[in-house]
Amino acid sequence: MTTSEKTTAATGSAVATLVTALLGFFVVTLDAVVVNIALPDIRTDLGGGIAGLQWVVDGYTLMFAAALLSAGSLADRIGAKRAFGLGIAVFTVASLACGLAPQLGALVAFRFVQGLAAAVVMPSSMALIGQAYPDPVHRARAVALWAMGGAAASSAGPLLGGVLTTVSWRWIFLINLPAGAVALLLLRRVARSDHHRVPFDGAGQLVGALAMAALVFGAIEAGQDGFGRPSVLAALGIAVVALAAFLLLEARGAHPMLPLELFRSRTVVATVVIGFAFMIGYYGMPFVLSLVLQDRGLSALDTGVVFLPMMLAGLVLTPVVPRVIERTGARPVIVTGLALMTAGLAALALLPATAPTWVTAAVMVSVGLGGPTVIPPVIAVLLASVPAQRAGTASGLLNTSRQLGGALAVAVFGALLAAPAGLAAGMRVSLLLAAAVAATAALTAVAGLRTRH
């Protein structure tokens, strides 16, 4: 094979790797947002109250958050290509099981499996890009395209969910089957990945997952039974004890999955807080509005259309933000994005129930603009503030905080929606709470982020 032929083959393999990684990121992001539109139809078909619907959403998000920190180690241990293939295969089978689920409990259980598989796909897809594009400039461009896959999934999710739900809510899961099959076929063209012997913090993983699961369970059950119920108090007590044990293990462990010295950096702490707070509004709002709008008489498709301007605004702004950051620095962009989210969430909370749907859609655009102006620059700031050997761990920490924020938002907001005051009052309190959290994150960005222009 000539040098030219080798270069062409390497380029083709790199492109196949990028498409494969992008497709994987697209489907795991899509499954986090597409389900919100289908929740009323799922309740009609399978029964259950608000708590059951919360677990349909949070079963996925919780396992995603709990397994992320260890998933990167798995990719290093068995190779990124093998880890990605394993994650996509399990995700596809779990999607089929979700689409065929006969009962709500079975659907929730399979959503847990989906979330676990998604946690494996996320870091391994990034690792595949890193190995396919060793040149920093080409790698940066590839990562930007990879990120566009997530943005496209967020944009398409509500409308696609509305379209598929007009046939059956089951199709929001079954649509993953052809996507998973294509990803596995493309994976055959991806170069083999290196293996590394990486220590696995099994005890830390188990205790950390227990802390997050107990916290979310307690928040969801409190919405049904109140905070005074023994089961709720027990869950919250387990969460506190498990968190303390996790911190002790990570402080004393020989190979902790979360080195606590990361938290000595004010910038790292600020980015984790911002990621957590951002998801409370960005993930909690669609959950709340999807239920409220359909309760007011909108179809699933009409509800998806209401979300479309918000998502498209974020998608259009995504390629523009890096140029703005080059001129102004990251902190002003992040603060502006959080301020826009705060204003949008507060305005949505105060809109009267009789407001036309186009007004709701227009106000939601302000929240959508927070997507590209907050998380991408926060990731850049985080990676610039930690040593290169800590980049993977720091990214896992940020993504874990984001997923946990989304899971808690659904848990708390669902409890507010289920309160005796009704959906409208629950929505108002939920969105005002999200606005207050976003405002706090904006202040955190001002005080805690150290960026270079």
Beta strands, then each sheet from edge to edge (+ up, - down):
end
